[in-house]
Amino acid sequence: MRVVAKIGTASITDDRGAVDLVALAKLADEVAGLRRSGHEVIVVSSGAVAAGVAALGLAARPSDMQTVQALSAVGQSRLVEAYNQEFARHGLVGAQVLLDPHDFVDRVQYLHARRTIERLLELGCVPVVNENDAIANDELRYGDNDRLAALVANSVGADVLVLLTDMDGVYTADPRRDPSATLIPLVRSGDPLLAIRADAGGSGRGSGGMASKLTAARMASWSGIRSVIARASRPDVLAGAASAELVGTTFEAHDRTLSARKLWIAFASEVAGVLRVDEGAERALTERPSSLLPAGIVAAEGGFVVGDTVDIAGSSGRVFARGLVAVDAPVVRTVLGLHTGELPAGVNHEVVHRDDLVVLPT
């Protein structure tokens, strides 16, 4: 079995932001246990920025992106050093893998990253993945490692994605505010919970929250991968998740799967605008693999440019698809409703190509 285990900043650092060696040792022990059972394990680890804050003695995590990126460079080396020390107790070798969104959008980069991780697993290493915060373009970064973990799980064909956090799983309400909230142990593949919005708030030491974990669970489900959200401090949490025990909240895999690139378009990219289409265009896009043409567009909102991600909404206002746009917003507005033969010279005939378009799960 191939397991991707993601651990959040709040679960791997202390209140000062320093790496919590006790928590890290527990994780390493559990990874080693899975390896002894014959499983392959990839760790997706947050904590670099927080570790950088602690290393430099700052009172709080800064908000400006340039400083945050610099702090990630300071903290990443310390984070990996700690992993190497803990893995070494079990005779395991850790391997740092830093990724950015481009690695999942560009086909060549995607295949290269996947081959690298596959080779590390063949060599018996434990890949430790993190977003390449130090050099990532602010407009192209994930912002949290939950979605990154889901994309990694998709790319390597993982059997299970485990999202380790500081809560027992997903509740019917926020248990910190509602004492009647109860844990949801299992979410079926068709359950509406896969589409709900959750509180984005977290510990303050990281950038995720339950909302990003639910997004990652949706991504895993639509990759055909079972996922689990569980408390990192729970004893034998990885072994339980691997053996399909209900150790937190388990999300079943869906029978429909998306490629890593389309997962990125659907769930991980930032939306720069909205294209509103007529009923005929909505039927064409949802009932068969079609590109979005100017003839079916009735309105274009936002200042998007070529390569940006846009939502596609039907006549009811419901967003039913998402894609990478191939025409700038001002040009789209000049060709609304025009058929292909009526388009000015030089205008792309396909506003969103079918290879760059994803019909969203309902």
C-alpha positions as CSV (number, residue, x, y, z in Angstrom):
1,M,0.0,0.0,0.0
2,R,1.1,3.5,-0.7
3,V,0.3,6.1,2.0
4,V,0.6,9.9,1.8
5,A,0.6,11.4,5.3
6,K,0.3,15.2,5.6
7,I,1.0,16.8,8.9
8,G,0.1,20.4,9.7
9,T,2.1,23.2,11.3
10,A,0.0,23.1,14.5
11,S,0.7,19.4,14.9
12,I,4.5,19.6,14.4
13,T,5.5,22.8,16.2
14,D,5.1,24.1,19.7
15,D,3.5,27.4,20.8
16,R,6.7,29.3,20.0
17,G,6.8,27.8,16.5
18,A,9.8,25.7,17.1
19,V,9.8,22.1,15.7
20,D,8.2,19.8,18.3
21,L,10.7,16.9,18.5
22,V,8.3,14.8,20.5
23,A,5.6,15.1,17.8
24,L,8.1,14.5,15.1
25,A,9.4,11.4,16.8
26,K,5.9,10.0,17.1
27,L,5.3,10.6,13.4
28,A,8.7,9.0,12.5
29,D,7.8,6.0,14.7
30,E,4.5,5.5,12.9
31,V,6.1,5.9,9.5
32,A,8.7,3.3,10.4
33,G,5.9,1.0,11.6
34,L,4.2,1.3,8.2
35,R,7.5,0.6,6.4
36,R,8.0,-2.6,8.5
37,S,4.6,-3.7,7.4
38,G,5.7,-3.4,3.8
39,H,4.0,-0.1,2.9
40,E,5.5,2.9,1.1
41,V,5.1,6.3,2.8
42,I,5.4,9.9,1.6
43,V,5.3,12.6,4.2
44,V,4.0,16.1,3.2
45,S,5.1,18.4,6.0
46,S,4.3,21.9,6.9
47,G,6.2,23.8,9.5
48,A,9.0,25.5,7.7
49,V,7.8,29.1,8.1
50,A,6.9,28.5,11.8
51,A,10.3,27.0,12.4
52,G,11.9,30.0,10.7
53,V,10.0,32.4,13.0
54,A,11.3,30.5,16.0
55,A,14.8,30.3,14.7
56,L,15.0,34.1,14.3
57,G,13.3,34.8,17.6
58,L,10.4,36.7,16.1
59,A,7.4,37.5,18.2
60,A,4.9,36.5,15.6
61,R,4.5,35.2,12.1
62,P,4.9,38.2,9.6
63,S,2.2,38.9,7.1
64,D,4.2,40.2,4.1
65,M,5.0,37.5,1.5
66,Q,8.6,38.4,1.0
67,T,9.4,37.9,4.7
68,V,7.3,34.7,4.9
69,Q,9.2,33.3,2.0
70,A,12.6,34.2,3.5
71,L,11.5,32.6,6.8
72,S,10.6,29.4,5.0
73,A,14.2,29.2,3.7
74,V,15.5,29.5,7.3
75,G,13.0,27.0,8.7
76,Q,13.0,24.4,5.9
77,S,16.6,23.3,6.6
78,R,15.9,22.9,10.3
79,L,12.7,21.0,9.6
80,V,14.4,18.5,7.3
81,E,17.3,18.1,9.7
82,A,14.9,17.1,12.4
83,Y,13.2,14.6,10.1
84,N,16.5,13.1,9.2
85,Q,17.5,12.6,12.8
86,E,14.2,10.9,13.7
87,F,14.1,8.7,10.6
88,A,17.7,7.7,11.3
89,R,16.7,6.1,14.6
90,H,14.8,3.5,12.4
91,G,17.4,3.2,9.7
92,L,15.3,5.2,7.3
93,V,16.6,7.9,4.9
94,G,14.5,11.0,4.4
95,A,14.6,12.9,1.1
96,Q,13.5,16.6,0.7
97,V,11.2,17.3,-2.2
98,L,10.1,20.9,-2.8
99,L,7.2,21.4,-5.3
100,D,5.2,24.4,-6.6
101,P,2.0,24.6,-8.6
102,H,3.9,24.7,-11.9
103,D,4.9,21.1,-11.3
104,F,1.3,20.0,-11.7
105,V,0.2,22.3,-14.5
106,D,3.2,21.7,-16.9
107,R,3.1,18.1,-18.2
108,V,6.9,17.8,-18.5
109,Q,7.4,19.1,-14.9
110,Y,4.6,16.9,-13.6
111,L,6.1,13.7,-15.1
112,H,9.6,14.7,-13.9
113,A,8.4,15.3,-10.3
114,R,6.4,12.0,-10.3
115,R,9.4,10.1,-11.6
116,T,11.6,11.6,-8.9
117,I,9.3,10.6,-6.1
118,E,8.8,7.1,-7.6
119,R,12.5,6.6,-7.7
120,L,13.0,7.8,-4.2
121,L,10.4,5.2,-3.1
122,E,12.2,2.5,-5.1
123,L,15.5,3.4,-3.3
124,G,13.7,2.9,0.1
125,C,13.7,6.6,1.0
126,V,10.9,8.5,2.7
127,P,10.2,11.6,0.6
128,V,9.4,14.6,2.7
129,V,7.4,17.0,0.6
130,N,6.8,20.7,1.1
131,E,5.7,23.6,-1.0
132,N,8.7,25.5,-2.4
133,D,7.7,28.6,-0.4
134,A,11.1,30.4,-0.7
135,I,10.8,31.0,-4.5
136,A,7.1,30.3,-5.2
137,N,5.3,33.1,-7.1
138,D,2.7,34.6,-4.8
139,E,0.1,34.3,-7.5
140,L,0.9,30.6,-8.2
141,R,1.3,29.1,-4.7
142,Y,-1.0,26.7,-3.0
143,G,-1.1,28.6,0.3
144,D,-1.5,25.4,2.3
145,N,-0.1,21.9,2.1
146,D,-3.5,20.0,2.2
147,R,-4.2,20.6,-1.5
148,L,-0.5,19.9,-2.3
149,A,-0.8,16.5,-0.5
150,A,-3.9,15.6,-2.5
151,L,-2.1,16.5,-5.7
152,V,0.9,14.4,-4.7
153,A,-1.4,11.5,-3.7
154,N,-3.0,11.7,-7.2
155,S,0.3,11.8,-9.0
156,V,1.8,8.8,-7.3
157,G,-1.4,6.7,-7.3
158,A,-1.6,6.6,-3.5
159,D,-4.1,4.2,-1.8
160,V,-4.8,6.5,1.1
161,L,-4.3,10.1,2.0
162,V,-4.0,10.9,5.7
163,L,-4.4,14.5,6.8
164,L,-3.1,14.8,10.3
165,T,-4.3,17.8,12.3
166,D,-5.0,19.0,15.9
167,M,-8.6,17.8,15.8
168,D,-10.2,14.4,15.9
169,G,-11.8,14.8,12.5
170,V,-14.8,16.6,10.9
171,Y,-17.7,17.5,13.3
172,T,-21.3,18.4,12.7
173,A,-20.3,21.9,14.0
174,D,-17.2,23.5,15.5
175,P,-16.7,21.6,18.8
176,R,-14.9,24.6,20.2
177,R,-18.1,26.7,20.0
178,D,-20.8,24.1,20.0
179,P,-20.7,21.4,22.8
180,S,-23.4,19.4,21.1
181,A,-21.1,18.8,18.0
182,T,-20.4,15.2,17.1
183,L,-17.7,13.6,15.1
184,I,-18.6,12.4,11.6
185,P,-16.8,9.0,11.2
186,L,-17.5,8.3,7.5
187,V,-18.4,10.4,4.5
188,R,-19.7,8.4,1.5
189,S,-18.5,9.4,-2.0
190,G,-21.8,11.0,-2.9
191,D,-22.4,12.7,0.4
192,P,-23.1,16.5,0.2
193,L,-20.5,17.0,2.9
194,L,-17.9,16.8,0.2
195,A,-19.3,20.1,-1.1
196,I,-19.7,22.1,2.1
197,R,-17.7,25.0,3.3
198,A,-16.0,24.9,6.6
199,D,-14.3,27.4,8.9
200,A,-10.9,28.3,7.5
201,G,-9.5,29.3,10.9
202,G,-6.7,27.3,12.4
203,S,-4.1,27.6,15.0
204,G,-2.6,30.8,13.7
205,R,0.8,29.1,13.1
206,G,-0.1,27.6,9.7
207,S,-2.0,28.6,6.6
208,G,-4.6,25.9,6.4
209,G,-7.7,25.0,8.5
210,M,-10.5,22.5,8.2
211,A,-11.8,24.2,5.0
212,S,-8.5,23.3,3.2
213,K,-8.7,19.8,4.5
214,L,-12.2,19.3,3.2
215,T,-11.0,20.6,-0.2
216,A,-8.1,18.1,-0.1
217,A,-10.6,15.3,0.8
218,R,-12.7,16.2,-2.2
219,M,-9.6,16.2,-4.4
220,A,-8.6,12.8,-3.1
221,S,-12.1,11.4,-3.5
222,W,-12.2,12.6,-7.1
223,S,-8.8,11.0,-7.6
224,G,-10.2,7.6,-6.6
225,I,-8.3,7.8,-3.3
226,R,-9.6,7.2,0.2
227,S,-8.7,9.9,2.6
228,V,-8.7,10.4,6.4
229,I,-8.7,13.5,8.6
230,A,-7.5,12.6,12.1
231,R,-5.7,13.9,15.1
232,A,-1.9,13.6,14.8
233,S,-1.4,12.7,18.4
234,R,-3.8,9.7,18.3
235,P,-1.9,6.5,19.0
236,D,-1.2,4.4,15.8
237,V,-3.2,6.8,13.7
238,L,-1.3,6.0,10.5
239,A,-1.6,2.3,10.9
240,G,-5.3,2.6,11.6
241,A,-5.9,4.8,8.6
242,A,-3.9,2.4,6.4
243,S,-6.0,-0.6,7.6
244,A,-9.3,1.3,7.0
245,E,-10.1,1.7,10.7
246,L,-12.3,4.7,11.4
247,V,-9.6,6.6,13.3
248,G,-11.1,10.1,12.5
249,T,-13.2,11.1,9.5
250,T,-12.9,8.8,6.5
251,F,-13.9,10.0,3.0
252,E,-14.6,7.2,0.5
253,A,-13.1,7.3,-2.9
254,H,-15.3,8.3,-5.8
255,D,-15.6,6.1,-8.9
256,R,-14.9,9.1,-11.2
257,T,-11.3,10.2,-11.3
258,L,-9.6,13.4,-12.5
259,S,-6.0,13.9,-13.6
260,A,-3.6,15.9,-11.4
261,R,-3.7,18.8,-13.8
262,K,-7.5,19.0,-13.8
263,L,-7.6,18.6,-10.0
264,W,-5.4,21.7,-9.8
265,I,-7.7,23.6,-12.1
266,A,-10.8,22.5,-10.2
267,F,-9.7,22.8,-6.6
268,A,-6.3,24.4,-6.2
269,S,-6.0,27.4,-8.6
270,E,-7.1,30.9,-7.8
271,V,-10.2,32.1,-9.7
272,A,-9.8,35.3,-11.6
273,G,-13.2,35.8,-13.1
274,V,-16.5,34.3,-14.2
275,L,-17.9,33.4,-17.7
276,R,-21.7,33.2,-17.8
277,V,-23.1,31.0,-20.6
278,D,-26.5,30.2,-22.1
279,E,-28.4,27.0,-21.7
280,G,-27.1,25.5,-24.9
281,A,-23.4,26.0,-23.9
282,E,-24.1,24.5,-20.5
283,R,-25.6,21.4,-22.0
284,A,-22.7,21.1,-24.5
285,L,-20.1,21.4,-21.7
286,T,-21.8,19.0,-19.3
287,E,-23.1,16.3,-21.7
288,R,-20.0,15.8,-23.9
289,P,-16.3,16.9,-24.0
290,S,-16.6,20.3,-25.6
291,S,-14.7,23.6,-25.6
292,L,-16.3,26.8,-24.6
293,L,-16.8,29.0,-27.7
294,P,-17.7,32.8,-27.8
295,A,-21.1,32.0,-29.2
296,G,-22.3,30.5,-25.9
297,I,-21.0,33.2,-23.6
298,V,-23.4,35.9,-22.5
299,A,-21.2,37.8,-20.0
300,A,-17.6,38.0,-18.8
301,E,-16.8,39.2,-15.3
302,G,-13.3,40.0,-13.9
303,G,-10.0,41.2,-15.3
304,F,-8.6,37.8,-16.3
305,V,-5.9,37.2,-18.8
306,V,-4.8,34.2,-20.9
307,G,-3.9,31.4,-18.6
308,D,-6.0,32.5,-15.6
309,T,-8.6,30.2,-14.0
310,V,-12.2,31.2,-14.5
311,D,-15.5,29.9,-13.2
312,I,-18.2,29.0,-15.7
313,A,-21.8,29.7,-14.6
314,G,-25.1,28.7,-16.2
315,S,-28.2,30.7,-16.7
316,S,-29.3,29.9,-13.1
317,G,-26.1,31.4,-11.8
318,R,-24.7,28.1,-10.5
319,V,-21.0,27.6,-11.2
320,F,-20.8,24.2,-12.9
321,A,-17.4,24.2,-14.5
322,R,-13.9,25.8,-14.2
323,G,-11.2,26.2,-16.7
324,L,-8.0,28.0,-17.9
325,V,-9.0,30.8,-20.2
326,A,-7.3,31.3,-23.6
327,V,-8.6,34.8,-24.3
328,D,-8.2,38.0,-22.3
329,A,-11.3,39.5,-20.6
330,P,-11.5,42.7,-22.8
331,V,-11.4,40.6,-25.9
332,V,-14.0,38.1,-24.7
333,R,-16.4,41.0,-24.0
334,T,-16.1,42.2,-27.7
335,V,-16.9,38.8,-29.1
336,L,-19.8,37.7,-26.8
337,G,-22.3,35.6,-28.7
338,L,-20.3,35.6,-32.0
339,H,-20.1,32.4,-34.0
340,T,-16.7,31.1,-35.1
341,G,-17.0,32.5,-38.7
342,E,-17.8,36.0,-37.3
343,L,-14.7,36.3,-35.1
344,P,-12.1,38.9,-35.9
345,A,-8.8,37.7,-37.2
346,G,-6.4,36.6,-34.5
347,V,-9.0,35.8,-31.8
348,N,-8.8,32.3,-30.4
349,H,-11.8,30.3,-31.5
350,E,-11.9,28.5,-28.1
351,V,-12.2,30.7,-25.0
352,V,-11.7,27.7,-22.8
353,H,-10.3,24.5,-24.5
354,R,-11.9,21.3,-23.4
355,D,-8.5,20.0,-22.2
356,D,-8.3,22.9,-19.8
357,L,-12.0,22.6,-18.6
358,V,-13.4,20.6,-15.7
359,V,-17.0,20.0,-15.0
360,L,-17.3,20.3,-11.3
361,P,-18.7,17.6,-9.1
362,T,-22.2,18.5,-7.9
